[in-house]
Amino acid sequence: MIEKNDFHIHYEGEDVFEVVNTAKISGVKSMALIGRLDIEDNLKDIIEYGRVHGLEIFSGVECPVRIEGHLIDLICIGFNQDNES
């Protein structure tokens, strides 16, 4: 059986716990919650909620960057949200 993983889930304007529940019902085993220039304040609680419900959740943030004159979205996944540096 192939596992479902989704590493680009935006949650702005939605109940993040409901996003996790929907992913679980859909058979997703791991996911990255991607904030646009920001991460969820209660991310530790969300990661723990996912763990309890059988989902591995990674933190993520999407930042616009300019490379050689082109604006692109850089997606960073799995960083330590407690590290302020």
C-alpha positions as CSV (number, residue, x, y, z in Angstrom):
1,M,0.0,0.0,0.0
2,I,1.3,3.4,-0.9
3,E,1.4,6.0,1.9
4,K,-0.1,9.5,1.2
5,N,2.1,12.4,2.2
6,D,1.4,16.1,1.5
7,F,4.2,18.6,2.1
8,H,2.4,21.7,1.0
9,I,-0.8,22.4,3.0
10,H,-1.8,26.0,3.6
11,Y,-4.0,26.6,6.6
12,E,-4.5,30.4,6.8
13,G,-8.1,31.3,7.6
14,E,-8.9,27.7,8.6
15,D,-9.1,25.8,11.8
16,V,-5.7,24.0,11.7
17,F,-7.0,21.1,13.8
18,E,-9.8,20.6,11.2
19,V,-7.2,20.6,8.5
20,V,-5.3,17.8,10.3
21,N,-8.6,15.9,10.8
22,T,-9.4,16.1,7.1
23,A,-5.9,14.9,6.2
24,K,-6.3,11.9,8.5
25,I,-9.7,11.0,7.1
26,S,-8.2,11.3,3.6
27,G,-5.5,8.8,4.5
28,V,-2.5,11.2,4.8
29,K,0.3,9.8,6.9
30,S,2.6,12.8,7.0
31,M,2.1,16.5,6.1
32,A,3.8,19.9,6.3
33,L,1.6,22.8,7.4
34,I,2.9,25.8,5.4
35,G,2.4,29.3,6.6
36,R,2.9,32.3,4.3
37,L,5.7,34.3,6.0
38,D,4.5,33.0,9.4
39,I,4.0,29.9,11.4
40,E,1.2,28.9,13.7
41,D,1.7,30.1,17.3
42,N,0.5,26.7,18.7
43,L,2.4,24.6,16.3
44,K,3.7,22.3,19.1
45,D,0.1,21.5,20.1
46,I,-0.8,20.8,16.5
47,I,2.2,18.5,16.0
48,E,1.3,16.6,19.2
49,Y,-2.3,16.4,18.1
50,G,-1.2,14.9,14.8
51,R,1.1,12.4,16.5
52,V,-1.7,11.2,18.8
53,H,-3.9,10.7,15.7
54,G,-1.2,8.9,13.7
55,L,0.0,11.8,11.6
56,E,3.6,13.1,11.3
57,I,3.4,16.9,11.0
58,F,6.2,19.1,9.9
59,S,6.4,22.9,10.4
60,G,6.8,24.9,7.2
61,V,6.9,28.5,5.9
62,E,6.7,29.9,2.4
63,C,8.7,33.1,1.7
64,P,8.8,35.1,-1.5
65,V,12.4,35.6,-2.7
66,R,13.9,37.2,-5.8
67,I,16.5,35.1,-7.7
68,E,18.0,36.5,-10.9
69,G,15.1,39.0,-11.2
70,H,12.4,36.4,-10.8
71,L,10.1,36.3,-7.8
72,I,9.6,32.7,-6.5
73,D,8.3,31.1,-3.4
74,L,10.9,29.4,-1.3
75,I,9.4,26.7,0.9
76,C,11.2,25.7,4.1
77,I,10.0,22.5,5.8
78,G,11.0,20.8,9.0
79,F,12.8,23.6,10.8
80,N,13.0,24.0,14.6
81,Q,10.3,26.5,15.4
82,D,11.9,27.1,18.8
83,N,15.1,28.4,17.4
84,E,14.9,32.2,17.2
85,S,18.1,32.7,15.2
